[in-house]
Amino acid sequence: MARAAMTRPSGGDAPGSGAVRSLAEAQPVPYWLDDPGKPRARPALVGEERCDLLVVGGGYSGLWSALIAKERDPGRDVVLIEGHEVGWAASGRNGGFCAASLTHGFANGLSRWPKEIVKLEELGRRNLDAIESAVSRYAIDCDFERTGEIDVATEPHQVTELLEASEEAARLGTDLPFLDRDQVRAEVDSPTFLGGVFDRTGVAMLNPARLAWGLKQACLDLGVRIHERTRATELGPSGAGMAVRTPYGRVLARHVALGTNAFPSLVRRVRPYVVPVYDYALMTEPLTDDQLASIGWKNRQGLSDSANHFHYFRLTADNRVLWGGYDVIYHYGGRIAEDFNQRPETYLKLAAHFFRCFPQLEGVRFSHTWGGVIDTCSRFSPFFGTAHGGRVAYAVGYTGLGVGASRFGAEVMLDLLGGERTERTDSEMVRRKPLPFPPEPVRWAGIGLTQWSLARSDTNGGRRNLWLKAMDRVGLGFDS
């Protein structure tokens, strides 16, 4: 999970020696992927294959697309190709927050689609129910817990904002109760918590890599042909269908569903709408019973704070704390590189912030540090479309909330490829696209100015300067 605005590095308090020591033995790998149960990769595609539906990308978007396509029509011939291994990117190294929201939170959805927010909330809840059902039906061992999430206030102005959001949600029939200081600290005890809003049923916690691996196995069991280490290099028409080239061959397909997200789209006109940014996280060693009791985290909810530069945190099945967020880094030109997956200066900041939030846990060590690229767009929620005369569909722009919404995106892509008019494709959210980002160097300069403005907002009672207000007016709406 990484629901922050696009920002370049921001400042922060210098970390103490305890924060530095806590990182001494941390392994620079994603905790979820450091698993002896990781499945072996499937063989690469060699030669030519033909199919009804080709899915490009072995993350959640692609896996759900392949699985649901076979559920809708067991006779459909489906092939999935993945450039590395299934779940290796954002789908296997995120925070494991599986949210019902399709709009990157109620407030973002309300501001952009006020006339259909009630319907979008309903579609999101049904989508989360369907994920829970699939996890059970296919016996996916991914530690799925529908614990809910608390959005906490750590500054006085955030208390007011959360209370107003809770009241507006209640007016529209959405249950997001407000918790005062004592109530939120009764749930999870941090001296920094001043209040919160509790989404009791709209978020589940899970092991994201095991979800991806479980979906992979479910696809194989239904007859999907999966080729890993098979990068799609070119997309183009071929007769009445499409051809996708790979390093050792090609696939001829009637339809193509693209689930490449942060990586450059095979449909070039989509690229200006997406910016790749890097998000980072830490994982602690398992907490002892006494340590867990000291913070009172009995109900295992996910949590996030309400700043622009925010943190998200949750418990794992073995009572480790995942602590991520704050810095979300954009590299000039939208560059994506393996070297960007580790960022010690961010880990130092995160560790210092962790112990400020939970001074009771002083002395706890971190076992893993990692980061990775995610996709974002100017409306902070996914957008959809087709290309090549309706033979290609895409869903992209999840901005860190794709664990749940990617299943909805898969359904939309399949609806669009089938030419079906559904309650999903009828929605304004699906029919309209966000504003594209400007080219470089304007993009870089705009992100820098936005970062500076967001940092000032966090330290200035949440007040938005003229730049942020201008972004709000044109629909860019940078916030958390």
C-alpha positions in Angstrom: 0.0 0.0 0.0 1.3 3.4 -0.9 -1.5 6.0 -1.2 0.8 9.1 -1.0 1.0 11.9 -3.6 4.0 11.9 -5.9 6.9 13.5 -4.0 10.6 13.8 -4.2 12.6 13.3 -1.0 11.6 15.4 1.9 13.4 16.3 5.0 12.8 15.0 8.5 14.3 14.8 12.0 17.8 13.3 12.2 17.5 9.7 13.4 19.0 8.8 16.8 21.5 6.1 17.4 18.7 3.6 18.3 17.2 4.0 14.9 20.5 3.4 13.3 21.3 0.3 15.4 17.8 -1.1 14.6 18.8 -1.5 10.9 22.1 -3.2 11.4 21.0 -6.7 10.6 18.2 -6.0 8.2 18.2 -8.0 5.0 17.8 -5.8 1.8 15.0 -8.0 0.3 11.2 -7.9 0.5 10.0 -9.8 3.5 7.1 -11.4 1.6 9.4 -12.8 -1.1 11.9 -14.1 1.3 9.8 -17.3 1.6 11.0 -20.9 1.2 7.5 -21.7 -0.1 8.0 -19.6 -3.2 6.9 -21.6 -6.2 9.3 -22.4 -9.1 9.1 -20.2 -12.2 7.3 -21.6 -15.2 9.3 -22.1 -18.4 9.7 -19.2 -20.8 7.7 -19.1 -24.0 9.6 -20.5 -27.0 8.3 -20.4 -30.5 4.7 -19.3 -31.4 1.5 -19.8 -29.5 -2.1 -19.0 -30.3 -4.9 -18.2 -27.9 -8.2 -16.5 -27.4 -6.9 -14.1 -24.7 -3.3 -13.1 -24.0 -2.7 -11.5 -20.6 0.5 -9.5 -20.3 1.8 -9.2 -16.7 1.9 -11.6 -13.8 0.8 -9.3 -11.0 -2.6 -9.0 -9.6 -4.1 -7.3 -12.7 -2.9 -10.1 -15.0 -3.7 -12.9 -12.6 -7.2 -11.8 -11.9 -7.8 -11.2 -15.6 -6.7 -14.7 -16.5 -8.6 -16.4 -13.6 -11.9 -14.5 -14.2 -11.7 -15.1 -17.9 -11.6 -18.8 -17.3 -14.4 -18.6 -14.7 -16.6 -16.8 -17.1 -15.8 -19.2 -20.0 -14.0 -22.4 -19.1 -13.5 -23.1 -22.8 -11.6 -19.8 -23.5 -7.9 -20.5 -24.3 -5.9 -18.1 -22.1 -2.1 -17.5 -22.0 -0.3 -15.3 -19.4 3.2 -14.0 -19.9 5.4 -12.4 -17.2 8.7 -10.7 -17.8 10.2 -11.9 -14.5 8.3 -14.1 -12.1 4.7 -14.0 -11.0 4.4 -11.6 -8.0 7.9 -10.3 -8.1 7.0 -6.6 -8.4 4.4 -4.5 -6.6 2.0 -7.4 -6.2 4.5 -9.3 -4.1 6.1 -6.6 -2.1 3.3 -4.2 -1.1 1.9 -3.7 2.4 -0.8 -6.3 2.1 -3.7 -3.9 2.6 -6.6 -5.2 0.5 -9.2 -2.4 0.5 -12.7 -2.3 -0.8 -12.3 1.2 -2.1 -12.0 1.5 -5.9 -11.4 5.3 -5.7 -8.3 5.5 -3.4 -10.4 6.2 -0.4 -13.9 7.7 0.2 -12.7 11.3 0.2 -11.0 11.1 -3.2 -13.9 9.3 -4.7 -16.4 11.8 -3.3 -14.4 14.7 -4.7 -14.2 13.3 -8.2 -17.4 11.3 -8.7 -19.9 12.7 -6.2 -23.0 11.6 -8.2 -21.9 7.9 -8.2 -19.8 7.5 -5.1 -22.5 5.5 -3.4 -22.6 3.1 -6.3 -18.8 2.9 -6.4 -18.6 2.1 -2.7 -21.1 -0.7 -3.3 -19.1 -2.1 -6.2 -16.0 -1.9 -4.1 -17.6 -3.8 -1.2 -18.8 -6.5 -3.6 -15.4 -6.7 -5.1 -13.7 -7.3 -1.7 -16.3 -9.9 -0.9 -15.4 -11.7 -4.2 -11.7 -11.6 -3.3 -12.5 -13.2 0.1 -14.7 -15.8 -1.7 -11.9 -16.6 -4.2 -9.3 -17.0 -1.4 -11.6 -19.6 0.2 -12.7 -21.3 -3.0 -9.2 -21.9 -4.3 -7.8 -22.5 -0.8 -5.2 -19.7 -1.1 -3.0 -19.7 2.0 -2.4 -15.9 2.2 -3.2 -15.0 5.9 -6.4 -13.2 4.8 -7.9 -11.3 7.8 -10.8 -8.8 7.3 -9.6 -6.7 10.2 -10.4 -3.2 8.9 -8.2 -0.1 8.9 -7.9 3.0 11.1 -6.9 6.3 9.5 -5.3 8.1 12.5 -4.7 11.8 13.2 -1.4 12.9 14.5 -1.9 16.6 14.2 -4.9 18.7 15.5 -6.0 19.8 12.0 -6.2 16.2 11.0 -8.7 15.5 13.8 -11.1 18.0 12.2 -10.6 16.6 8.7 -11.3 13.1 9.8 -14.4 14.1 11.8 -15.8 15.9 8.8 -15.0 12.9 6.5 -16.8 10.6 9.0 -19.9 12.8 9.0 -20.0 13.1 5.2 -19.7 9.3 4.9 -22.5 8.8 7.3 -24.7 11.2 5.4 -24.2 9.0 2.3 -24.8 5.8 4.1 -21.2 4.7 4.5 -20.1 3.6 8.0 -16.8 5.2 8.9 -17.1 6.0 12.6 -14.9 8.6 14.2 -12.8 7.6 17.2 -11.6 10.2 19.7 -8.2 10.2 21.3 -9.0 7.7 24.0 -11.0 5.4 21.7 -8.2 5.2 19.1 -5.6 4.6 21.7 -7.7 1.8 23.2 -7.4 0.1 19.8 -3.6 0.8 19.3 -1.7 2.8 21.8 0.6 5.5 20.5 1.3 8.8 22.2 1.1 10.4 18.7 -2.5 9.4 18.0 -5.1 12.1 18.5 -8.2 10.5 16.8 -9.1 8.3 13.9 -11.7 7.0 11.5 -12.3 3.3 11.5 -13.3 1.4 8.4 -14.3 -1.8 10.2 -15.2 -4.1 7.3 -13.7 -2.4 4.1 -10.1 -3.6 4.4 -8.5 -7.0 4.8 -4.9 -7.7 5.7 -3.1 -10.4 3.8 0.3 -11.8 2.7 0.6 -10.2 -0.8 3.1 -12.6 -2.3 1.2 -15.7 -1.2 -1.9 -14.2 -2.7 -0.1 -13.8 -6.1 1.3 -17.3 -5.9 -2.1 -18.7 -5.0 -3.8 -17.0 -7.9 -1.1 -18.4 -10.1 -1.8 -21.9 -9.0 -5.6 -21.3 -9.4 -5.0 -20.2 -13.0 -2.9 -23.2 -13.8 -5.6 -25.5 -12.3 -8.1 -23.9 -14.6 -5.9 -24.5 -17.6 -4.3 -21.1 -18.1 -0.9 -21.5 -19.8 1.7 -19.4 -17.9 5.1 -18.4 -19.2 7.5 -16.6 -16.8 10.7 -14.9 -17.8 8.9 -13.9 -21.0 8.9 -10.2 -21.6 6.5 -8.7 -24.1 8.6 -6.5 -26.4 6.1 -5.4 -29.1 2.4 -5.3 -29.7 0.7 -4.9 -33.1 -2.2 -6.1 -35.2 -2.1 -9.5 -36.9 -5.1 -10.2 -39.2 -8.2 -10.1 -37.1 -6.3 -10.3 -33.8 -3.1 -9.1 -32.2 0.5 -10.3 -32.1 2.8 -9.8 -29.1 6.5 -10.5 -29.6 8.7 -11.9 -26.9 12.5 -12.6 -26.8 12.1 -16.2 -28.0 8.9 -16.1 -29.9 5.5 -14.5 -30.2 1.8 -15.0 -29.2 -1.1 -14.6 -31.6 -4.3 -13.7 -29.8 -7.8 -12.5 -30.5 -7.7 -10.2 -27.5 -5.0 -8.8 -25.2 -5.3 -7.6 -21.5 -2.5 -5.5 -20.3 -1.5 -5.6 -16.6 1.9 -3.9 -16.8 1.0 -1.0 -14.5 4.1 1.0 -13.6 6.1 -0.4 -16.5 5.9 1.4 -19.9 2.7 0.4 -21.6 2.7 -1.5 -24.9 0.1 1.1 -25.9 2.3 4.2 -26.1 -0.5 6.7 -25.8 -1.2 5.5 -22.3 2.3 6.4 -21.0 1.7 10.2 -20.4 -1.0 9.3 -17.9 1.2 7.2 -15.7 4.2 8.1 -13.5 6.3 5.5 -11.8 7.3 6.2 -8.2 9.2 4.3 -5.6 7.7 3.4 -2.2 9.7 1.9 0.8 9.0 -0.3 3.8 10.6 -1.9 6.9 9.7 -5.1 8.7 10.5 -5.7 12.3 11.5 -8.9 14.0 8.5 -10.7 15.6 7.3 -8.9 18.7 7.2 -10.7 22.0 3.9 -11.1 23.9 5.0 -8.3 26.2 6.0 -6.0 23.4 2.7 -6.6 21.6 0.8 -6.0 24.9 2.6 -2.7 25.4 1.0 -1.2 22.3 -2.4 -3.0 22.8 -2.8 -4.0 19.1 -5.3 -6.7 19.9 -7.6 -6.5 16.9 -4.8 -6.5 14.2 -6.3 -3.6 12.1 -4.2 -1.9 9.5 -3.3 1.7 10.2 -2.2 4.8 8.4 -1.7 8.4 9.5 -3.3 11.4 7.8 -0.3 13.5 6.7 0.6 14.2 3.1 3.9 12.4 3.8 2.2 9.5 5.6 3.0 6.1 7.1 1.1 2.8 6.7 1.6 0.0 9.2 0.2 -3.4 10.1 0.9 -6.7 11.9 1.9 -9.9 10.1 0.6 -13.4 11.0 3.7 -13.9 13.2 3.4 -10.4 14.9 6.0 -8.5 13.0 5.2 -4.8 12.3 5.4 -3.6 8.7 6.1 0.1 8.6 6.2 1.9 5.3 5.5 5.1 3.4 6.6 8.7 4.0 9.1 9.1 1.1 7.6 8.4 -2.3 10.4 9.0 -4.9 10.1 10.0 -8.5 13.2 9.8 -10.7 13.7 12.2 -13.6 12.3 10.9 -16.9 10.3 8.2 -15.0 13.3 6.0 -14.8 12.9 2.5 -13.4 16.0 0.6 -12.2 16.8 -2.2 -9.8 19.2 0.1 -7.9 16.3 2.3 -6.8 14.8 -0.6 -4.8 17.0 0.1 -1.8 17.3 3.6 -0.2 19.1 3.7 3.2 18.4 7.4 3.8 14.7 6.6 3.7 15.1 3.6 6.0 16.8 5.7 8.6 13.9 8.2 8.5 11.3 5.5 8.7 13.1 3.8 11.6 13.2 7.1 13.5 9.5 7.7 12.9 8.6 4.2 14.0 10.2 4.7 17.4 8.5 8.1 17.7 5.2 6.4 17.1 5.9 3.5 19.4 8.4 4.4 22.0 7.3 1.3 23.9 9.2 -0.8 21.3 12.6 0.9 21.7 15.2 -1.8 21.1 13.2 -3.7 18.5 15.3 -4.6 15.4 14.2 -4.6 11.7 14.7 -7.8 9.8 14.0 -6.6 6.2 14.2 -3.4 4.2 12.8 -3.0 0.7 11.3 -0.7 -1.9 9.9 -0.9 -5.4 8.1 0.9 -8.1 4.3 1.5 -8.3 2.1 3.3 -10.8 0.3 6.5 -10.1 -1.9 8.8 -12.1 -3.3 12.3 -11.6 -6.6 11.1 -10.0 -4.9 8.5 -7.7 -7.2 5.7 -8.8 -7.2 3.4 -11.7 -8.3 4.3 -15.2 -9.3 2.0 -18.1 -9.4 1.9 -21.8 -9.1 0.0 -25.1 -6.8 0.2 -28.1 -6.5 -1.4 -31.6 -10.2 -1.4 -32.3 -11.2 -2.9 -28.9 -8.9 -5.9 -29.2 -6.6 -4.6 -26.4 -7.7 -3.4 -23.0 -5.7 -1.9 -20.1 -6.2 -0.9 -16.4 -3.6 1.2 -14.8 -2.9 3.9 -12.2 -3.7 2.1 -8.9 -1.4 4.3 -6.8 -0.7 1.7 -4.2 -4.3 0.6 -3.6 -4.3 -2.1 -6.3 -4.4 -5.2 -4.0 -8.2 -5.0 -4.0 -9.0 -2.7 -6.9 -7.0 -4.8 -9.4 -9.7 -7.5 -9.4 -12.3 -4.8 -10.3 -9.9 -3.6 -13.0 -9.6 -7.1 -14.4 -13.4 -7.4 -14.7 -13.5 -4.0 -16.4 -10.9 -5.1 -19.0 -12.8 -8.3 -19.7 -16.1 -6.4 -20.0 -14.4 -4.0 -22.5 -12.9 -6.8 -24.5 -16.2 -8.5 -24.7 -18.0 -5.3 -25.8 -20.3 -5.7 -22.8 -22.2 -2.8 -21.2 -22.2 -3.5 -17.5 -22.7 -1.5 -14.3 -18.9 -1.2 -14.2 -18.4 0.1 -17.8 -21.4 2.4 -17.4 -19.7 4.3 -14.6 -18.2 7.7 -15.1 -15.1 6.5 -13.3 -14.5 3.9 -16.0 -15.6 6.0 -19.0 -13.4 9.0 -18.2 -9.6 9.3 -18.1 -7.5 11.4 -15.8 -5.4 14.4 -16.9 -2.1 13.4 -18.4 1.2 14.6 -16.9 3.3 17.2 -18.7 6.5 16.1 -20.4 9.9 16.6 -18.9 11.4 18.9 -17.6 8.0 20.4 -16.6 7.0 17.2 -14.9 10.1 17.1 -12.7 9.7 20.8 -11.8 6.1 20.3 -11.0 6.7 17.3 -8.8 9.5 19.3 -6.9 7.2 22.2 -6.3 4.4 19.9 -5.2 6.7 18.1 -2.8 7.7 21.4 -1.2 4.1 22.5 -1.0 2.9 19.3 0.6 5.7 19.4 3.2 4.7 23.0 4.1 1.0 21.9 4.3 2.0 19.2 6.8 3.7 21.7 9.1 1.2 24.5 8.5 -2.0 23.1 9.9 -2.9 21.4 6.6 -3.3 24.7 4.8 -2.8 24.4 1.1 -0.9 27.1 -0.8 -1.7 28.6 -4.1 0.1 25.9 -6.0 -1.9 23.1 -4.4 -5.1 25.0 -4.8 -4.4 25.4 -8.5 -3.7 21.7 -8.8 -7.0 21.0 -7.1 -8.9 23.3 -9.5 -7.5 21.5 -12.6 -8.2 18.1 -11.2 -4.7 17.0 -10.2 -5.7 17.2 -6.5 -2.4 16.3 -4.9 -2.9 15.0 -1.3 -2.6 11.7 0.6 
